[in-house]
Amino acid sequence: MEYFAFTGKTMGGSSAINYMVYIRGSRRDYDSWAELGNHGWSYREVLPYFMKSENNQDIESHNKHYHGIGGPMNVERFPYIDINTMMLVEAFKEKGLPITDLNAENQLGTDIVQSTSKDGRRESVNVAYIRPIRHKRPNIDVVSEAHVTKVLIDPTTKTAYGVTYVKNGKIYTARARKEVIVSAGAINSPKLLMLSGVGPRHHLESLNIPVIADLDVGSNLQDHVTTDALVIGLSNKTSTMVNGPQLVSELYNYFRQEPKKNGPLAVSGTLSGTAFIKSPYTYEDAPDLQFHFDGRNVKEFYSDPTTYLASNVFPLSFYDGLATRPLLLSPKSRGTILLNHTDPVYGPPLIYSGFFTERIDVDVLIAGMKFVLGLEETEAFKESGASFIKIPVEACSSYVWGTDEYFYCLLTHYTSTIYHPVGTCKMGPHSDKSAVIDPRLRVYGVRNLRVVDASIMPLIVRDDAENQKVKASK
Ligand SMILES: Cc1cc2nc3c(=O)[nH]c(=O)nc-3n(C[C@H](O)[C@H](O)[C@H](O)COP(=O)(O)OP(=O)(O)OC[C@H]3O[C@@H](n4cnc5c(N)ncnc54)[C@H](O)[C@@H]3O)c2cc1C
């Protein structure tokens, strides 16, 4: 299955291009990591670090059990609330979901999300952490537009001592006095380790890469898989579509506002409205489904059923339809990342997503789709004139819209993700033979080498170990 690796190749990485939704995961996620033998990672132990990192500007800051003020990363609700975000949250409330602080004790419920932004502007990790100290602290030297090609590891002592990188066509070496810390993300950290001789023996040998440590690097890939093909059409009452001159005027307004931004360009459209529920397939007191709504331009959908899948060509806040995405929070399927045989160093790695290799994953998402269809019956939807577009999409036109078979077809033919890959340099105790790093993020079998990014997650956040054992496809 094709998988587009969408990652931020810039300062701040993917936090510079993401949707800015600030959701940490549930208590169960971190407790599950600890139960797998990762000491120090239980919810009780990680919560102080979340609180320390946060400068929460919202009502949540009053909850001193879960939120912090004064940390480097600003958290707020966007200053502008999109009309359809309100409709969605109201509709979920009518369906019985409570308004919940999605970063507190219990994620089950709905709300307008908190975001990693400040005054309606993105707050990437570069803005929050690097910019305030860059050029100020003597112990940080940022080399931008540099591509690291290898971690240097002494094959005799198995000790990492630096990296090689390419900048402007020239090769350089940076040497480490203490440790090398890799933080290239869940797609590129495994690639870099494998290029450096840390990875599955048979794969490295097939590429003539000398093996330093035979580890399960690249396996255990997980993501929040979904589909983009379940679409709500909006009436003129709540469509926010603009024409060219209106868009120019909005842009002008946005750039004119200082210091606080406001208006539709200071929000990520309906991505601000979300909900977490439990499907009938989970026994835990934590959600296994989340809903995302992404603005779409679907005006022509009646004449051509394929066009309502068209991506939004306008900024996120200007749309006349909503891609309704049930997100699989606890995938059981696993994928793999391998080096590209043609050009392992500069070519993109091979990504085998493994999506839906476990049937239960499809079943949970179908349950999510059935739940979300119920929003149509709410007063909030009826008052707005919002309803699902019930014209079958092209690849699924042989099925009856709204049936399990139709939804199965949507999921397998119009599969998408919201780009949360994790797990490819799995953290685990020594007894876990599939672990790449220990609970202090040190690579097994190599001295002075750590991995510190989303690749270390043993289970994607909102997942749990016990659930993995007991669930069975119904
Ligand atoms: C479109 C999109 C929307 C998302 N929305 C959200 C959201 O709303 N909320 C949320 O919490 N998460 C969201 N995510 C996911 C979130 O952004 C990522 O999980 C997170 O940024 C991962 O952090 P990371 O440090 O592991 O990797 P990254 O952020 O990917 O950082 C890796 C860094 O390493 C650099 N790098 C890689 N290889 C090399 C190399 N060889 N040499 C030098 N540098 C290298 C990259 O350029 C990048 O700067 C989204 C992601 C995307 C792409």
The ligand as an SDF file (V2000), in Angstrom:
LIG
                    3D

 53 58  0  0  0  0  0  0  0  0999 V2000
    0.6580   17.3290    8.1720 C   0  0  0  0  0  0  0  0  0  0  0  0
    0.8780   16.8860    9.6030 C   0  0  0  0  0  0  0  0  0  0  0  0
   -0.0770   17.1880   10.5610 C   0  0  0  0  0  0  0  0  0  0  0  0
    0.1030   16.7880   11.8920 C   0  0  0  0  0  0  0  0  0  0  0  0
   -0.7550   17.2470   12.8530 N   0  0  0  0  0  0  0  0  0  0  0  0
   -0.4500   17.0710   14.1680 C   0  0  0  0  0  0  0  0  0  0  0  0
   -1.1910   17.7330   15.1820 C   0  0  0  0  0  0  0  0  0  0  0  0
   -2.1030   18.5080   14.9220 O   0  0  0  0  0  0  0  0  0  0  0  0
   -0.8470   17.4910   16.4790 N   0  0  0  0  0  0  0  0  0  0  0  0
    0.2020   16.6670   16.8160 C   0  0  0  0  0  0  0  0  0  0  0  0
    0.4810   16.4810   18.0160 O   0  0  0  0  0  0  0  0  0  0  0  0
    0.9280   16.0520   15.8650 N   0  0  0  0  0  0  0  0  0  0  0  0
    0.6470   16.2720   14.5590 C   0  0  0  0  0  0  0  0  0  0  0  0
    1.4490   15.7220   13.5920 N   0  0  0  0  0  0  0  0  0  0  0  0
    2.5320   14.8200   14.0130 C   0  0  0  0  0  0  0  0  0  0  0  0
    3.6810   15.5640   14.6900 C   0  0  0  0  0  0  0  0  0  0  0  0
    4.0010   16.7430   14.0000 O   0  0  0  0  0  0  0  0  0  0  0  0
    4.8680   14.6020   14.7350 C   0  0  0  0  0  0  0  0  0  0  0  0
    4.4700   13.4630   15.4600 O   0  0  0  0  0  0  0  0  0  0  0  0
    6.0880   15.2010   15.4270 C   0  0  0  0  0  0  0  0  0  0  0  0
    6.4730   16.3950   14.8160 O   0  0  0  0  0  0  0  0  0  0  0  0
    7.2010   14.1830   15.3740 C   0  0  0  0  0  0  0  0  0  0  0  0
    8.3610   14.7610   15.9290 O   0  0  0  0  0  0  0  0  0  0  0  0
    9.7720   14.1180   15.6750 P   0  0  0  0  0  0  0  0  0  0  0  0
   10.7440   14.9650   16.4180 O   0  0  0  0  0  0  0  0  0  0  0  0
    9.7140   12.6750   15.9540 O   0  0  0  0  0  0  0  0  0  0  0  0
   10.0540   14.2090   14.0920 O   0  0  0  0  0  0  0  0  0  0  0  0
    9.9910   15.4180   13.0950 P   0  0  0  0  0  0  0  0  0  0  0  0
    9.1090   16.5000   13.6180 O   0  0  0  0  0  0  0  0  0  0  0  0
    9.6630   14.8460   11.7530 O   0  0  0  0  0  0  0  0  0  0  0  0
   11.4700   16.0170   13.0790 O   0  0  0  0  0  0  0  0  0  0  0  0
   12.5310   15.3790   12.4380 C   0  0  0  0  0  0  0  0  0  0  0  0
   13.5630   16.4200   12.0280 C   0  0  0  0  0  0  0  0  0  0  0  0
   14.7290   15.7550   11.5860 O   0  0  0  0  0  0  0  0  0  0  0  0
   15.1820   16.3320   10.3730 C   0  0  0  0  0  0  0  0  0  0  0  0
   15.9120   15.2800    9.6350 N   0  0  0  0  0  0  0  0  0  0  0  0
   15.4520   14.0840    9.1990 C   0  0  0  0  0  0  0  0  0  0  0  0
   16.4330   13.3900    8.5890 N   0  0  0  0  0  0  0  0  0  0  0  0
   17.5370   14.1710    8.6600 C   0  0  0  0  0  0  0  0  0  0  0  0
   18.8700   14.0130    8.2140 C   0  0  0  0  0  0  0  0  0  0  0  0
   19.2850   12.9030    7.5930 N   0  0  0  0  0  0  0  0  0  0  0  0
   19.7410   15.0290    8.4290 N   0  0  0  0  0  0  0  0  0  0  0  0
   19.3520   16.1510    9.0830 C   0  0  0  0  0  0  0  0  0  0  0  0
   18.1040   16.3570    9.5380 N   0  0  0  0  0  0  0  0  0  0  0  0
   17.2150   15.3730    9.3230 C   0  0  0  0  0  0  0  0  0  0  0  0
   13.9100   16.7940    9.6780 C   0  0  0  0  0  0  0  0  0  0  0  0
   14.2120   17.7910    8.7120 O   0  0  0  0  0  0  0  0  0  0  0  0
   13.1130   17.3160   10.8650 C   0  0  0  0  0  0  0  0  0  0  0  0
   13.4740   18.6550   11.1400 O   0  0  0  0  0  0  0  0  0  0  0  0
    1.2690   16.0500   12.2490 C   0  0  0  0  0  0  0  0  0  0  0  0
    2.2270   15.7510   11.2830 C   0  0  0  0  0  0  0  0  0  0  0  0
    2.0460   16.1760    9.9810 C   0  0  0  0  0  0  0  0  0  0  0  0
    3.1230   15.8760    8.9790 C   0  0  0  0  0  0  0  0  0  0  0  0
  1  2  1  0
  2  3  1  0
  2 52  2  0
  3  4  2  0
  4  5  1  0
  4 50  1  0
  5  6  2  0
  6  7  1  0
  6 13  1  0
  7  8  2  0
  7  9  1  0
  9 10  1  0
 10 11  2  0
 10 12  1  0
 12 13  2  0
 13 14  1  0
 14 15  1  0
 14 50  1  0
 15 16  1  0
 16 17  1  0
 16 18  1  0
 18 19  1  0
 18 20  1  0
 20 21  1  0
 20 22  1  0
 22 23  1  0
 23 24  1  0
 24 25  2  0
 24 26  1  0
 24 27  1  0
 27 28  1  0
 28 29  2  0
 28 30  1  0
 28 31  1  0
 31 32  1  0
 32 33  1  0
 33 34  1  0
 33 48  1  0
 34 35  1  0
 35 36  1  0
 35 46  1  0
 36 37  1  0
 36 45  1  0
 37 38  2  0
 38 39  1  0
 39 40  1  0
 39 45  2  0
 40 41  1  0
 40 42  2  0
 42 43  1  0
 43 44  2  0
 44 45  1  0
 46 47  1  0
 46 48  1  0
 48 49  1  0
 50 51  2  0
 51 52  1  0
 52 53  1  0
M  END
$$$$
